[in-house]
Amino acid sequence: MRAHAPRVRVAAAIAVALGLAAAAGCGSSTTTTSKPSTTTSSPPTSTAVKTSDCGTKPGVVATGTPIPLGGIVTNQPGTSFTDIANMANAYFTCVNDNGGVNGHPIKYYIETEQTNPTQIAAEAKQLVQTDHVVGIVGNTSIIECSVDSAYWAKLGFYIIDSGIAPECYGTPNSAAVNMGPRYSSDGAVQYALSQHVSKIVFDQSNVPGTGYIAAGPSALAKAAKVPIVQLTENVPISDADAVAIKEVDDAGPSGAVILNFTPPEALVILQAAQKLNIEDHVKLWGCSTPCNTDFLATSLGAKWNDKLFVNAELLPPDDTNTPTMNLYKAIYEQYGKKTVTGGIGSFSQMGFTEAEIAVHALQTITGAYTVKSVNAAFKGVTNFNTGMLCQLWTYGSYATHIPNNEDSTVTPDNGKMVTAQGCTLISAVDPQVAAYRKAAGTASLAPPLSTPDN
C-alpha cells in the first residue's frame, strides 16, 4: 500500500554485571579499537542550527533529475513504524530545499504493509520495476527482511534500514542504524542485571520473530544465573490490567519487568500498573528502545521518574546538545511534525540517521545515479560519524551486520528522557553479537561533532 509518494554519551556510566568481550580483530579496512565496557563523555556546547544546514546550497531548491529511493514499513493495528520513513522523508525534503545532492532532488517512495509476505514482495517489485528506485532506505518491517533479502541480494541492493527480523542482521545486504528488538532487549536486560535484580520477566508483542528476539535476553540471564520468564501479548492489548498484574506477580519485589512493544502498547501496560498502584511492586521496569520517546515520558508523568529504564539505541535527544541533534530537531519541527506522530524519540531519530547516511553516500558519487553506483556507495560507507550513535557506522562486506552495538540507557524525568547510563557495549554473551564482533571488530567511539553531518 502506497502511503504517499513525496517530493521527494552523556552521563556517568554504571558498571554492568556481565563481563563484555574484548574487541576482536577487524576483518576490513574499518578502524577498530578495544575499549572498556562503558564509556563516558559530555556533549559539547552547541550553537543554534538552521534547517538549511542539511544541504550544501542553503535556500537553493534542487531542480535536477530526481534520485528515486524507496522504503517499506509496517503499519497495522498495534504496530506502526511510519514515523521512521516519514522522518527520513523530512530529511530528504530539507536536502531538496537546500541544494539537493549535487543539484539532484531525492524522490522518496514509501510503501506500507500489514505483515503479509505476498504484499511485501509485491511492494519491493513495485519500487524496483515501476518506481525504478536506485536505493532502499528506511525499511522498517516485522518480516520484510525475511521476505525480500534474497531479492535485494539478487539485484545488488544494499539496504540501509531499521532492523527487526533476523535477516536484517544476519545477511550481507542489510545494515541497520538500530539494534532491533533482540539486541535492544539485550541492552534493557543487561541494565537490569547490573542493578542486581533477582529475576527477569520479559514480555513482548506476539508477532513473528518472538523466539529469535527472546534468545538474546535468555542468553544474558542464563550467563548471569538469573531466572527469566518469557511472555507474549497479542496487540493491540485488550486487557492491560491483566498483563501488568501477571508481569508484576511473575517478577516479584526484587525482580524486573522488561517490555518490548511499540510506544502506545508499552504505555497502556505502564499506565495500568500505575492505576493499580503496583508500579512499585518490582525493583525496576525496563523497555527496549521504542519507549525512548517524549510522547511516552510525557504521558507517564513524574511518578515514573527513575522507575523505568529504556535502552536507547541512539543518543538521547533531551540531554544531547550537538549540531546534529539540533539539526534533527529543527528538521522535525519544520518538515516532520505533521507526519511524525510520535515526535522526538528513537523512531524519528532512526529515520533521520538512515537518510543522513544515504545522503552522505550519494554525495560521494561522480556520474550517474544508478543501482550499481548508489549501492556501491551505500556499501562503501566506513567510519561515518552520524552524530546520533555511540559508534562510528560502517556498512562493510560482512556476512552479518550489527553496526550499532553500543548504546545508553535513559529514564523519564518530568516528561523528558534523560541519561541513566552512558554508552555501553552490548554484551557479547549474545552469540550473534559475539559473531559480528569477531568478523568486524568493535567500532571506534564516535567523537562529538563540531559541525553537522550532511
N, C-alpha and C positions, 0 to 999 in steps of 0.2 A: 504494500500500500504506500503510495507516494504521499509523504507528509507535506512537502512543498518542494518546489524547485527554485530555490532562491537565486537572486542575482549573484547571485553568485552561489636552623636548629637553634633552637632559640632559648631554651631554659635548662636549668641544671638537670643532668641525667640521673636516673635512678638505676642502680646496678641490677641487672636481670639475674634470675635464679639459674637459668640454663647457661652452660658454657657454650660459646659460639665458636664455630670452626674458624681456624686461621685461613687467610686468603690463599687460594690455590693459584698456581702459575697461570698466566694469561695465554690463551691459545690464538691470539691475533695481534694486530698492531695496537690494540687498546692498551693505554697506560693503566696499570693497576698498582695498588699499594695495599699492604697489610695495615690494619688499624684495629684498635680495641673495639669491643662490642658496643660501647656507647661513645658518643661524641657530643661536644657542647660548643656552640658558638653563639654570638649575639648578632642580631640584624644591624646593618649599618644605618646611620641616619640617612634618610632619602628625601630628595627634593620632589616636588609635585611633578606628575607627568601629564601629558595630554594624549588623547586618543590618537592624534596624528603621529605619535612616536611609533605606532605599529608599522609604519611604512617608510620607504626611502625617499618619497617626494610628498611631504606634507601638503594636504589640500588639493593635490592633483589627482583627479579621478582617472583610473586606468581605462583606456579605450581600445587596447589591442585585442587580438584574437583570444577568447577565453580559454583558460586551462580547466577542463572538466574533471572534477573529483567527485567521489561518492561515498556514502556511508549507509549502513544498515543497523537499525536499533530496535530493540524490543519495546513495544508499547501496548500493554494489555492490563486488565484489572489486577491491581496488586503489585505490578512490576512495570515501571516505565523508566527508560534511560534516554528519553528525548532531550533532557537538559544538556546532555553531553554533546550530541550532534548540533543542537541549537546554539550552544556556546561556541563550538568550532565555526559555525556559520557566522556568528557575530564577529569573530576574529577575522575571518576571510573578508567580510564586508568592510571592516575597518581598513584592512590592507588595500582592498579595491579602491577605497576613497582616498588613499594616500600613496598613489603611485603603482599599486599592484605589484606583480612580480615581473620586474624588467618591463613594465608597461602593460602587462597582461593581467586582466582581472581573473579571479578564480570563480568558476561557476560550480556550486556545490549542490549535488542531488542527494536528498535524504529519503530513504525508504524505511517504513516502519513495518514490523512483523509481529505475529502473535504465536510464536513458538510452534510454527508449522513448517516442517522441513521442505515440503513442496513449494510453499510460498517463498521461503527464504532462498532456495535455489533459483526460483524464477526471478526474484529481485536482483540477485547477483548477475544473471544473464541480461536483465533489463539495463542495468548500469553499464555493462560492457558492450552489449550488442546494439542497444538503442540510444543510450546517452553517450556512448563512446568515451567513458571516463578513462583517464590515463593513470589514476591512482585511487586507492581506497584509504580513507582516513576517517577515524571516529567510530568505526564499527563497535557496537556495544550490545550484545545479544546473549541470551541464555544459551543458545545452541548454534549460532551462526558459524562459529569456528569449526564446530564438528561437521556441519553440513557442507561448508564451502572450502575447507582448507585444501583439498585436493584440486579443486577447480582453480583457485588462486595460484597454486604451485604450477599447474599445467600452463597457465597463461603468463607466468613470470611476474605476478603481482607480489609485492612485499608490503603487507598491511601494517599501518600504524593505528593501533586500536586501544580500546579498554577491554581487557580480557575477562572472561568468565569461565567458559568451557575449557577443558583440559588442553584441547588443540591450540588454544590461544597462546599457550606457554610451551607446549611440547612438540611444536613443529617449526621448520626453518622459516616459513613465510609469514609469521606473525610476531610482532614485537609490541608489547603494551606499555603504556605510560603508568598504568596502575599495577597493583599486585594481584588484583582479583579477589574473589571471595575466599579462596583457600588460604592464600598467603597473608591476606589482611586479617583473617580469623586467626591464623597463626600468631600474628602480632598482638591481637587482643588477648589471646590466651597466654602468650608469653608475658605480657604485662601483669596479668592476674597472678600468674605463678611467681613473679618477682615480689608480689605482695603477700606471699606465703598463705594462699588460700588452701583449704583442706580438700576442696572438691570443685570440679568444673561441671557446669551444666551448659551445654552448647546447643542452642536452638536456632533453626534456620527455616526458611520457606521451603515448602515441599514442591520443588521444581526439578527438572532434570539436572543431574550432576551432584546431588547431595552426598553421595558416597565418596566421590572424588574430593569434595570440599572438606568433609568430616575427617578424612585421613590425615590431614595436616595437624589439626588440633589434637587428634588422638595420639599421634607420634610424640608431640611435645608433652602431653600429660603423662604418657607412659614413661618417657625418659625421666620425668620429674617424680615418678612414683606417686602421682596424684590421680585418684579415680575421676573418670569423666562419664557423664551421661549424655547421650546423643538424642535430640528431639527434632521433629519436623512439624511444621504447621501449614495447613492449607491457607492460601492467600487469595483474596482479601480475608483477613482474620474476622471471624464472625462472633467469637466469644473471647474477647481479650482478658476478661476477668479470670476465666478458667485457665488460660495459658499462663498468666502471671502467677496464679496460685500454684500450678504444677511446677513451674520453674523454681519458685522460692522454696517449696516443700522439698524438692529434689536436692537443691543446693545446701540447705541448712544455714545456720547463722554464721559459720566461718567459711562458707563456700562463695563461689562467684557464678553469676549468670552471664553468659556471653551470647549476644544476639547477632545474627547475620540476616538482615532484612533491609529492604529499601526504607527510606526515612518515614514515610507515612505508616508503614506496618510496624516498625520498631516503636514509633511514637504511641500507637494505641496500646501496646503492651506496657510501656513505661507509665503511661497515664493511668492505666488500670491498676498497676501496682501502687501508684500514689493514692488513687481513690480508695483503695482497700487498706491503705496505711501499712503496706508490707514492704515498701521500698528499703526500709532499714533492717529487714529480717535476713539479709545476706551481707557478707562482708563488702562486696562491691558488684557493680554491674559493668559489663563491658559490651563493646559493639565493634563490628567491622566498619570499614571506612565510610559507607553510605551515611552513617549517623553524623558525620562531621559536616554539619550544616547549621547555619544560624537559624534556619527555619525550625529545626528540632530544638536547639538550645532555647530559643525564644518561647516556643510552645510549652516546654517543660517548666521554665521559670527557675527561681533561685533555690527551690527546695532540692534540686538535683546538683547544685554546685558540689564538686568534688565527690560525687557519688557514682557518676557514670564516666567511664574511661574508654575513649574511642580511638581505635587505630587510625591514624591519619597518614594515608599513603603519599600525600603531597603536603608541602609546608603549610602550617596553619595560617589562614589569611588574616585572622583577627589580631594576631600579635607578631606578624612578619611585615616589616616596613622596608621594602626594597622597590626599586623602579619597576621590576617585572610584576610584582604583586600589585602595585598601584596601577600599572597599566591594565592588568586583568580586571581590576575593579572598575576602572574608568570605561573600558570596553563593555563590560556588563551593563553599566548604567546607561551608556549611550546607544548600544546596539543590541543588547541581550535581554534587557529587563522584561520586555513584553512576552518573550517566548521561553525564557529560562525560569520556570515557575518555582524551582527550589532555591533560587537566589544564590548568594555567596556560599560556597561549600565545595566539597570534593568533586561532585559530578561536573559542575561547571568548570572547575579547575582542570579536570581531565580533558574536556573539550578544548579549552584554551591551549593546553600544553600540546595536544595532538596537532592542532592547527599550527602552532608555533614551530614545532619540529618540521612539519610538512613545508611551510614557507621557507624556513632555513634551508632545507634540502633543495627546493625548487630554485632558489636564488643561486645555487652553485652550477646550474645547468647552462651551458652555452649551446645555442642551436635550438632545434625543435623540441617541444614538449610532447614526447611520445611515451607509450607504455614502457618501452625499453629505457629511455633516458630518465624518466621520472622514478621508476622503481629502482634503477641503479643508484640514483641519488638518495632515495629513502634508505636503502640497504647500506649505503656508504656513510650514514651519519655516525660519527665517532666522537666520544668525549664531549658531547654538547651540553652546555650549561643551560638548562631550561629556566632556571630561576624558580622552579616550582618543586623540584625534587631534591632529596638529600644528596643523591649521587649524580655524577655526570652520566648522560644517557647515550648508549651505543646500541645500534642495531646489530651489525656483525653477521658473520657466516657461521652460525651455530645450529646444531640440531634442535636445541631448545632455547627459549628466550624468556628470561625473567630479569630484564634490565633494571627494574626497580625492585630492590630487595632490602632497602634500609629506610626506615621511616620513624615517625614520632607518635606520641600519644597525647590526646587533648581531652579536656574536661569542660563541661559547661561552667560558665561564670557570668551570672546575671544576663543571660541572653546571648552571650558570645561563647565561642570555643577557644580556650587558651591552652597553652602547652603544659602538660604534666610531666612529660619525659621527652628529652631531645632525641635527635637522630640516633637510631639504634638498629644494628643489623638484625634482620630476621634470622631466627635460629636455623642452622644447618642440620639440626635434628630432623627437620623435614627432609626426607631423602631427595625430593626434587630440587630443593634449594641447594643441597649439597652437590648434586649432579651438575647444576648450572654453574656454580662457582668453580667446580673442577675444570669445566670447559672454558669459561670466560674470565675467571678471576673475580676479584672484588673491585668494583669500580671506585675510582677516587671520589672523595667527598667533594661536593660542588662548592666552590668558593662563593662568597657573596658577590652579587653583581653590582657593578658601578654604573652600568648603562643598560637600558632594556635590550633584550634579545629580539631580533626580528629577521 
